C-alpha cells in the first residue's frame, strides 16, 4: 500500500506544505515592506506631531502662568 511506505507523502499534504510556504513568504514580504516604508513615515510624522504638541503645551503653560495675557 503506497500510503504506508516510508517517505510517502499524500498529495494533499504536499499541497498544504507548499501553500503554507507561499503564505509564509508573502507574510515575510509584507512585514519587510511595512518595516521599510510605513514605519519610517510614521516615525517622521510622529516626531512632527510631538514637536507641535510641545509647542502647544508651552503656549498653554505661558497662558496659565499669565505670560500670554496683558496686565489689567
C-alpha positions as CSV (number, residue, x, y, z in Angstrom):
1,X,0.0,0.0,0.0
2,X,1.5,3.3,-1.1
3,X,0.3,5.3,1.9
4,X,2.3,3.2,4.4
5,X,5.6,3.3,2.6
6,X,8.4,5.3,4.2
7,X,8.9,8.7,2.6
8,X,5.4,8.7,1.1
9,X,3.6,12.0,1.4
10,X,-0.1,12.3,0.5
11,X,-0.7,14.8,-2.4
12,X,-2.9,16.9,-0.2
13,X,-0.2,17.1,2.5
14,X,2.4,18.1,-0.2
15,X,0.0,20.8,-1.5
16,X,-0.7,22.1,2.0
17,X,3.1,22.3,2.7
18,X,3.6,24.3,-0.5
19,X,0.7,26.7,0.3
20,X,2.0,27.3,3.8
21,X,5.5,28.0,2.4
22,X,4.0,30.5,-0.1
23,X,1.9,32.1,2.6
24,X,4.9,32.4,4.9
25,X,6.9,34.1,2.2
26,X,4.1,36.6,1.5
27,X,3.8,37.5,5.2
28,X,7.6,38.0,5.4
29,X,7.4,40.2,2.3
30,X,4.6,42.2,3.8
31,X,6.4,42.7,7.1
32,X,9.6,43.8,5.3
33,X,7.6,46.3,3.3
34,X,5.9,47.7,6.4
35,X,9.3,47.9,8.1
36,X,10.9,49.6,5.1
37,X,8.1,52.0,4.0
38,X,5.5,52.5,6.7
39,X,7.5,52.6,9.9
40,X,9.9,55.4,8.8
41,X,7.0,57.6,7.7
42,X,5.1,57.0,10.9
43,X,8.2,57.9,12.9
44,X,8.7,61.2,10.9
45,X,5.0,62.1,11.3
46,X,5.1,61.2,15.0
47,X,8.1,63.4,15.6
48,X,6.4,66.3,13.9
49,X,3.3,65.8,15.9
50,X,5.2,65.6,19.1
51,X,7.0,68.9,18.3
52,X,3.7,70.6,17.6
53,X,2.3,69.2,20.8
54,X,5.3,70.5,22.7
55,X,4.8,73.9,21.2
56,X,1.1,74.0,22.1
57,X,1.8,72.8,25.6
58,X,4.4,75.6,26.0
59,X,1.8,78.2,24.9
60,X,-0.7,76.8,27.3
61,X,1.8,76.9,30.1
62,X,2.6,80.5,29.4
63,X,-1.1,81.3,29.3
64,X,-1.7,79.6,32.6
65,X,1.3,81.4,34.1
66,X,-0.1,84.7,32.9
67,X,2.7,85.5,30.5
68,X,0.4,85.5,27.5
69,X,-2.2,87.9,28.9
70,X,-1.7,91.7,29.2
71,X,-1.8,93.1,32.8
72,X,-5.1,94.6,33.9
